[in-house]
Amino acid sequence: AIIYLLSPQASFVTGIDLVVDGGWIAQIR
């Protein structure tokens, strides 16, 4: 998700990506 934060699309991707990453991290752990 860090890649998205550094990308030009960060303005509209960051919020959704953070939620998705949170779900993935929760599943992995």
Biopython code that builds the backbone (N, CA, C, O; Angstrom):
import numpy as np
from Bio.PDB.StructureBuilder import StructureBuilder

atoms = [
    (1, "ALA", "N", (0.839, -1.205, 0.000)),
    (1, "ALA", "CA", (0.000, 0.000, 0.000)),
    (1, "ALA", "C", (0.864, 1.241, 0.000)),
    (1, "ALA", "O", (0.436, 2.307, -0.444)),
    (2, "ILE", "N", (2.083, 1.103, 0.499)),
    (2, "ILE", "CA", (2.978, 2.269, 0.516)),
    (2, "ILE", "C", (3.206, 2.767, -0.903)),
    (2, "ILE", "O", (3.355, 3.966, -1.135)),
    (3, "ILE", "N", (3.231, 1.836, -1.849)),
    (3, "ILE", "CA", (3.435, 2.224, -3.247)),
    (3, "ILE", "C", (2.310, 3.152, -3.678)),
    (3, "ILE", "O", (2.548, 4.145, -4.365)),
    (4, "TYR", "N", (1.083, 2.829, -3.275)),
    (4, "TYR", "CA", (-0.057, 3.661, -3.637)),
    (4, "TYR", "C", (0.068, 5.038, -3.002)),
    (4, "TYR", "O", (-0.294, 6.041, -3.619)),
    (5, "LEU", "N", (0.575, 5.096, -1.780)),
    (5, "LEU", "CA", (0.711, 6.372, -1.086)),
    (5, "LEU", "C", (1.657, 7.285, -1.840)),
    (5, "LEU", "O", (1.512, 8.507, -1.798)),
    (6, "LEU", "N", (2.636, 6.695, -2.539)),
    (6, "LEU", "CA", (3.624, 7.496, -3.259)),
    (6, "LEU", "C", (3.200, 7.765, -4.694)),
    (6, "LEU", "O", (3.852, 8.528, -5.407)),
    (7, "SER", "N", (2.099, 7.135, -5.121)),
    (7, "SER", "CA", (1.658, 7.275, -6.503)),
    (7, "SER", "C", (0.747, 8.487, -6.682)),
    (7, "SER", "O", (0.182, 8.994, -5.713)),
    (8, "PRO", "N", (0.607, 8.947, -7.922)),
    (8, "PRO", "CA", (-0.245, 10.109, -8.235)),
    (8, "PRO", "C", (-1.702, 9.872, -7.861)),
    (8, "PRO", "O", (-2.446, 10.821, -7.617)),
    (9, "GLN", "N", (-2.110, 8.604, -7.816)),
    (9, "GLN", "CA", (-3.501, 8.293, -7.501)),
    (9, "GLN", "C", (-3.771, 8.324, -6.010)),
    (9, "GLN", "O", (-4.900, 8.084, -5.582)),
    (10, "ALA", "N", (-2.749, 8.619, -5.208)),
    (10, "ALA", "CA", (-2.875, 8.575, -3.752)),
    (10, "ALA", "C", (-4.106, 9.334, -3.257)),
    (10, "ALA", "O", (-4.742, 8.924, -2.287)),
    (11, "SER", "N", (-4.442, 10.445, -3.927)),
    (11, "SER", "CA", (-5.550, 11.283, -3.472)),
    (11, "SER", "C", (-6.851, 10.512, -3.318)),
    (11, "SER", "O", (-7.626, 10.796, -2.404)),
    (12, "PHE", "N", (-7.110, 9.538, -4.192)),
    (12, "PHE", "CA", (-8.371, 8.798, -4.081)),
    (12, "PHE", "C", (-8.166, 7.323, -3.780)),
    (12, "PHE", "O", (-9.133, 6.611, -3.512)),
    (13, "VAL", "N", (-6.922, 6.850, -3.820)),
    (13, "VAL", "CA", (-6.647, 5.435, -3.562)),
    (13, "VAL", "C", (-6.267, 5.194, -2.106)),
    (13, "VAL", "O", (-6.593, 4.153, -1.536)),
    (14, "THR", "N", (-5.580, 6.157, -1.510)),
    (14, "THR", "CA", (-5.051, 5.993, -0.154)),
    (14, "THR", "C", (-6.090, 5.471, 0.844)),
    (14, "THR", "O", (-5.853, 4.468, 1.517)),
    (15, "GLY", "N", (-7.228, 6.142, 0.939)),
    (15, "GLY", "CA", (-8.242, 5.750, 1.920)),
    (15, "GLY", "C", (-8.678, 4.304, 1.750)),
    (15, "GLY", "O", (-8.690, 3.536, 2.712)),
    (16, "ILE", "N", (-9.038, 3.931, 0.519)),
    (16, "ILE", "CA", (-9.500, 2.561, 0.266)),
    (16, "ILE", "C", (-8.368, 1.574, 0.488)),
    (16, "ILE", "O", (-8.572, 0.510, 1.073)),
    (17, "ASP", "N", (-7.170, 1.926, 0.020)),
    (17, "ASP", "CA", (-6.024, 1.033, 0.142)),
    (17, "ASP", "C", (-5.690, 0.773, 1.601)),
    (17, "ASP", "O", (-5.319, -0.344, 1.963)),
    (18, "LEU", "N", (-5.817, 1.782, 2.435)),
    (18, "LEU", "CA", (-5.514, 1.598, 3.856)),
    (18, "LEU", "C", (-6.483, 0.597, 4.471)),
    (18, "LEU", "O", (-6.088, -0.243, 5.280)),
    (19, "VAL", "N", (-7.745, 0.688, 4.086)),
    (19, "VAL", "CA", (-8.752, -0.231, 4.621)),
    (19, "VAL", "C", (-8.456, -1.652, 4.152)),
    (19, "VAL", "O", (-8.536, -2.601, 4.932)),
    (20, "VAL", "N", (-8.112, -1.790, 2.870)),
    (20, "VAL", "CA", (-7.815, -3.111, 2.312)),
    (20, "VAL", "C", (-6.588, -3.693, 2.991)),
    (20, "VAL", "O", (-6.586, -4.863, 3.372)),
    (21, "ASP", "N", (-5.542, -2.884, 3.147)),
    (21, "ASP", "CA", (-4.317, -3.349, 3.800)),
    (21, "ASP", "C", (-4.612, -3.771, 5.232)),
    (21, "ASP", "O", (-4.084, -4.780, 5.700)),
    (22, "GLY", "N", (-5.435, -3.023, 5.923)),
    (22, "GLY", "CA", (-5.769, -3.371, 7.297)),
    (22, "GLY", "C", (-6.412, -4.747, 7.345)),
    (22, "GLY", "O", (-6.128, -5.533, 8.249)),
    (23, "GLY", "N", (-7.274, -5.048, 6.382)),
    (23, "GLY", "CA", (-7.921, -6.354, 6.320)),
    (23, "GLY", "C", (-6.910, -7.454, 6.047)),
    (23, "GLY", "O", (-6.960, -8.520, 6.662)),
    (24, "TRP", "N", (-5.991, -7.195, 5.122)),
    (24, "TRP", "CA", (-4.978, -8.201, 4.786)),
    (24, "TRP", "C", (-4.091, -8.476, 5.982)),
    (24, "TRP", "O", (-3.811, -9.632, 6.298)),
    (25, "ILE", "N", (-3.649, -7.429, 6.646)),
    (25, "ILE", "CA", (-2.773, -7.593, 7.813)),
    (25, "ILE", "C", (-3.496, -8.393, 8.891)),
    (25, "ILE", "O", (-2.899, -9.254, 9.537)),
    (26, "ALA", "N", (-4.779, -8.108, 9.085)),
    (26, "ALA", "CA", (-5.554, -8.811, 10.105)),
    (26, "ALA", "C", (-5.645, -10.299, 9.758)),
    (26, "ALA", "O", (-5.550, -11.151, 10.641)),
    (27, "GLN", "N", (-5.828, -10.607, 8.474)),
    (27, "GLN", "CA", (-5.947, -12.005, 8.062)),
    (27, "GLN", "C", (-4.614, -12.729, 8.211)),
    (27, "GLN", "O", (-4.570, -13.865, 8.682)),
    (28, "ILE", "N", (-3.528, -12.072, 7.809)),
    (28, "ILE", "CA", (-2.204, -12.701, 7.874)),
    (28, "ILE", "C", (-1.830, -12.999, 9.323)),
    (28, "ILE", "O", (-1.283, -14.061, 9.621)),
    (29, "ARG", "N", (-2.123, -12.068, 10.215)),
    (29, "ARG", "CA", (-1.760, -12.244, 11.611)),
    (29, "ARG", "C", (-2.840, -13.037, 12.341)),
    (29, "ARG", "O", (-2.715, -13.292, 13.539)),
]
sb = StructureBuilder()
sb.init_structure("model")
sb.init_model(0)
sb.init_chain("A")
sb.init_seg("    ")
for serial, (resi, resn, name, xyz) in enumerate(atoms, 1):
    if name == "N":
        sb.init_residue(resn, " ", resi, " ")
    sb.init_atom(name, np.array(xyz, "f"), 0.0, 1.0, " ", f" {name:<3s}", serial, name[0])
structure = sb.get_structure()
